[in-house]
């Protein structure tokens, strides 16, 4: 019974860790895309 609890707990933390890493990657990608857009707008003098 305890073994099942430990597995469930580890599975939960494993899933949350994966979600955390995914969120970090998405945040980095979003920042990179925003940075590239900002540079493009500056270079071509596009006003938003």
OpenMM code with the backbone's topology and positions (N, CA, C; nanometers):
from openmm import Vec3, app, unit

residues = "UNK UNK UNK UNK UNK UNK UNK UNK UNK UNK UNK UNK UNK UNK UNK UNK UNK UNK UNK UNK UNK UNK UNK UNK UNK UNK UNK UNK UNK UNK UNK UNK UNK UNK UNK UNK UNK UNK UNK UNK UNK UNK UNK UNK UNK UNK UNK UNK".split()
positions = [
    Vec3(0.0834, -0.1201, 0.0000),
    Vec3(0.0000, 0.0000, 0.0000),
    Vec3(0.0871, 0.1255, 0.0000),
    Vec3(0.1913, 0.1218, 0.0835),
    Vec3(0.2827, 0.2364, 0.0912),
    Vec3(0.3564, 0.2535, -0.0411),
    Vec3(0.3920, 0.1408, -0.1024),
    Vec3(0.4646, 0.1430, -0.2295),
    Vec3(0.3835, 0.2153, -0.3368),
    Vec3(0.2552, 0.1893, -0.3418),
    Vec3(0.1672, 0.2546, -0.4396),
    Vec3(0.1650, 0.4052, -0.4150),
    Vec3(0.1590, 0.4446, -0.2873),
    Vec3(0.1587, 0.5868, -0.2523),
    Vec3(0.2856, 0.6556, -0.2985),
    Vec3(0.3984, 0.5875, -0.2785),
    Vec3(0.5275, 0.6457, -0.3186),
    Vec3(0.5326, 0.6614, -0.4709),
    Vec3(0.4866, 0.5590, -0.5432),
    Vec3(0.4875, 0.5659, -0.6901),
    Vec3(0.3982, 0.6794, -0.7401),
    Vec3(0.2810, 0.6927, -0.6787),
    Vec3(0.1888, 0.7988, -0.7187),
    Vec3(0.2514, 0.9352, -0.6924),
    Vec3(0.3179, 0.9461, -0.5788),
    Vec3(0.3821, 1.0723, -0.5404),
    Vec3(0.4939, 1.1061, -0.6392),
    Vec3(0.5787, 1.0083, -0.6676),
    Vec3(0.6901, 1.0303, -0.7604),
    Vec3(0.6381, 1.0636, -0.9001),
    Vec3(0.5311, 0.9952, -0.9403),
    Vec3(0.4721, 1.0219, -1.0708),
    Vec3(0.4204, 1.1638, -1.0792),
    Vec3(0.3591, 1.2094, -0.9712),
    Vec3(0.3055, 1.3458, -0.9683),
    Vec3(0.4184, 1.4476, -0.9797),
    Vec3(0.5243, 1.4276, -0.9001),
    Vec3(0.6358, 1.5231, -0.9033),
    Vec3(0.7094, 1.5163, -1.0366),
    Vec3(0.7168, 1.3976, -1.0957),
    Vec3(0.7799, 1.3840, -1.2266),
    Vec3(0.7031, 1.4620, -1.3321),
    Vec3(0.5697, 1.4524, -1.3271),
    Vec3(0.4859, 1.5237, -1.4232),
    Vec3(0.4982, 1.6740, -1.4038),
    Vec3(0.4992, 1.7186, -1.2786),
    Vec3(0.5087, 1.8625, -1.2525),
    Vec3(0.6457, 1.9153, -1.2943),
    Vec3(0.7497, 1.8320, -1.2782),
    Vec3(0.8839, 1.8732, -1.3198),
    Vec3(0.8884, 1.8898, -1.4717),
    Vec3(0.8268, 1.7958, -1.5435),
    Vec3(0.8221, 1.8039, -1.6903),
    Vec3(0.7453, 1.9288, -1.7336),
    Vec3(0.6332, 1.9555, -1.6662),
    Vec3(0.5543, 2.0749, -1.6985),
    Vec3(0.6354, 2.2012, -1.6708),
    Vec3(0.7120, 2.1995, -1.5620),
    Vec3(0.7946, 2.3152, -1.5270),
    Vec3(0.8991, 2.3422, -1.6339),
    Vec3(0.9653, 2.2357, -1.6789),
    Vec3(1.0676, 2.2497, -1.7837),
    Vec3(1.0034, 2.2987, -1.9128),
    Vec3(0.8880, 2.2429, -1.9468),
    Vec3(0.8161, 2.2843, -2.0682),
    Vec3(0.7800, 2.4317, -2.0612),
    Vec3(0.7330, 2.4754, -1.9449),
    Vec3(0.6967, 2.6161, -1.9274),
    Vec3(0.8191, 2.7051, -1.9437),
    Vec3(0.9341, 2.6605, -1.8896),
    Vec3(1.0574, 2.7393, -1.9031),
    Vec3(1.0989, 2.7498, -2.0491),
    Vec3(1.0910, 2.6387, -2.1217),
    Vec3(1.1284, 2.6386, -2.2639),
    Vec3(1.0366, 2.7319, -2.3428),
    Vec3(0.9062, 2.7245, -2.3156),
    Vec3(0.8107, 2.8113, -2.3855),
    Vec3(0.8380, 2.9582, -2.3550),
    Vec3(0.8734, 2.9866, -2.2296),
    Vec3(0.9029, 3.1250, -2.1918),
    Vec3(1.0266, 3.1743, -2.2654),
    Vec3(1.1300, 3.0902, -2.2739),
    Vec3(1.2536, 3.1289, -2.3437),
    Vec3(1.2252, 3.1524, -2.4918),
    Vec3(1.1484, 3.0627, -2.5532),
    Vec3(1.1136, 3.0768, -2.6952),
    Vec3(1.0349, 3.2050, -2.7180),
    Vec3(0.9385, 3.2324, -2.6294),
    Vec3(0.8569, 3.3531, -2.6431),
    Vec3(0.9431, 3.4784, -2.6334),
    Vec3(1.0386, 3.4784, -2.5395),
    Vec3(1.1277, 3.5940, -2.5231),
    Vec3(1.2153, 3.6099, -2.6473),
    Vec3(1.2663, 3.4966, -2.6996),
    Vec3(1.3502, 3.5016, -2.8199),
    Vec3(1.2721, 3.5575, -2.9382),
    Vec3(1.1487, 3.5099, -2.9566),
    Vec3(1.0649, 3.5569, -3.0679),
    Vec3(1.0384, 3.7062, -3.0533),
    Vec3(1.0057, 3.7510, -2.9304),
    Vec3(0.9794, 3.8927, -2.9059),
    Vec3(1.1041, 3.9756, -2.9365),
    Vec3(1.2215, 3.9234, -2.8956),
    Vec3(1.3473, 3.9935, -2.9207),
    Vec3(1.3743, 4.0083, -3.0697),
    Vec3(1.3512, 3.9019, -3.1448),
    Vec3(1.3722, 3.9057, -3.2899),
    Vec3(1.2756, 4.0039, -3.3548),
    Vec3(1.1486, 3.9997, -3.3128),
    Vec3(1.0491, 4.0925, -3.3672),
    Vec3(1.0895, 4.2369, -3.3383),
    Vec3(1.1364, 4.2610, -3.2161),
    Vec3(1.1769, 4.3957, -3.1769),
    Vec3(1.2911, 4.4452, -3.2654),
    Vec3(1.3895, 4.3575, -3.2907),
    Vec3(1.5036, 4.3943, -3.3759),
    Vec3(1.4556, 4.4236, -3.5182),
    Vec3(1.3662, 4.3383, -3.5705),
    Vec3(1.3138, 4.3575, -3.7066),
    Vec3(1.2399, 4.4905, -3.7162),
    Vec3(1.1551, 4.5193, -3.6168),
    Vec3(1.0802, 4.6456, -3.6176),
    Vec3(1.1757, 4.7648, -3.6113),
    Vec3(1.2811, 4.7535, -3.5312),
    Vec3(1.3784, 4.8625, -3.5193),
    Vec3(1.4525, 4.8831, -3.6516),
    Vec3(1.4964, 4.7733, -3.7122),
    Vec3(1.5740, 4.7815, -3.8362),
    Vec3(1.4905, 4.8414, -3.9488),
    Vec3(1.3652, 4.7974, -3.9609),
    Vec3(1.2797, 4.8431, -4.0697),
    Vec3(1.1936, 4.9629, -4.0315),
    Vec3(1.2134, 5.0128, -3.9088),
    Vec3(1.1410, 5.1315, -3.8603),
    Vec3(0.9901, 5.1139, -3.8724),
    Vec3(0.9415, 4.9978, -3.8265),
    Vec3(0.7973, 4.9711, -3.8291),
    Vec3(0.7380, 5.0195, -3.6975),
    Vec3(0.6354, 5.1008, -3.7065),
    Vec3(0.5689, 5.1492, -3.5852),
    Vec3(0.4450, 5.0655, -3.5585),
    Vec3(0.4339, 5.0155, -3.4379),
    Vec3(0.3164, 4.9352, -3.4015),
    Vec3(0.2039, 5.0268, -3.3599),
] * unit.nanometer
topology = app.Topology()
chain = topology.addChain("A")
for resn in residues:
    res = topology.addResidue(resn, chain)
    for name in ("N", "CA", "C"):
        topology.addAtom(name, app.Element.getBySymbol(name[0]), res)
